[in-house]
Amino acid sequence: MSVRPYRDIYRRKSRQVMVGSVPVGGDAPITVQTMTNTLTADVDATVAQVRRCEEAGVDIIRISCPDEASTDGLAKIIPQIQVPVVADIHFHYKRAIEAAEAGAACLRINPGNIGSAERVREVVKAAKDHGCSMRIGVNAGSLERHLLEKYGEPVPEAMVESALEHAKILEDNDFFDFKISVKASDVFLAAAAYQGLAEACDYPLHLGVTEAGGLRTGTIKSSIGIGSLLWAGIGDTIRVSLSADPVEEVKVGFDILKSLGLRYRGVNVISCPSCARQQFDVIETVRVLEEKLSHITTPMTVSVIGCVVNGPGEARETDIGFTGGGKGTHQVYIAGQPAHRLKDEGIVDHLVGLVEAKAAEIEQERLEAAAAE
């Protein structure tokens, strides 16, 4: 029995596919993706952007290949980066073949949109020859005409039907190494489509609320849509679509997973909204603290609470806790226990030092455990 059954998430059973060396589906961790927004032909700019995403922890990166100059660039980009690449292909089957030859780990494609059955066979052959998986990407904004005529508008049933039609094309070509997405900008439509697809097949699902908006509104919409599906056990890889720096998409993606206890990376800061009871500037302290702890990848929890009403209780559940006290003297907790007191001066730097030391300790223990095994 689980200690806290109300927190348990039972993931949908799906088959597993590989995106390069990264497993997606089955019992693999839910992965975080983003997409570059530089011109792919601009190799230096694209490599630089991918490397910043790698530093943020991205598992898989998608790069658009709309023309031959882009697939030429892709061949130069892939040897300079670490994460596997999904080549984003629309309509032109030759771009898919070129991307596979360039070293892409996965092709994002809709088989029904690239022409004749022979062209589909050529793309499948290229994928098999070069070890590529695929992603079928259905979008509410570009549903096939016959489905719009049948259903009258984009509805969940139409999106699921579209996905299964594209899947059958690959299955008929003896290709099964693919995942599927059914994205919409409408949170309700996207969630319902994914729920229907989850019941209709066992392929891994790539979650996303497409065209979600800017950093704030897009984060909210994505958290509601992606978060509710993950909570229900649906989803194997996620991409948060924001009109923002791709690094922000990665951060939000990990925050969603971290909030649901599905992935742990970096410091999870638990902080109060502050009120008249606060004994120090909580908002500014947390802002600077999160910025200075962004380099920590070790999973940890830190509580920063303005007063003693909830501070001690929250500190009991965190690795490092900080609670505001009277007369500019505050309490620091380590592993839930009172450790020492701290004056107003240097709060952030002191907490950063504690976190860095604890992270180093955890990593050392991890290395020793691995060596012992």
Buried (B, 14 or more C-beta within 10 A) or exposed (E): EEEEEEEEEEBBEBBBBBBBEBBBBEEBBBBBBBBBBBBBBBBEBBBEBBBBBBEBBBBBBBBBBBBEEBBBBBBBBBEEBEBBBBBBBBEBBBBBBBBBBBBBBBBBBBBBBBBEEEBBBBBBBBBBEBBBBBBBBBBBEEBBEEBEEEBEEBBBBBBBBBBBBBBEBBEEBEBEBBBBBBBBBBBEBBBBBBBBBBEBBEBBBBBBBBBBBEBEEBBBBBBBBBBBBBEBEBBBBBBBBBEBBBBBBBBBBBBBBBBBEBBBBBBBBBBBEBEEEBBBBBEEBBEBBBEBBEEBBBBBBBBBBBBBEBBBEBBEEBBBBBBBBEEEEBBBBBEBEEBEEBEEEEBBEBBBEBBBEBBEEBEEEEEEEEEEE
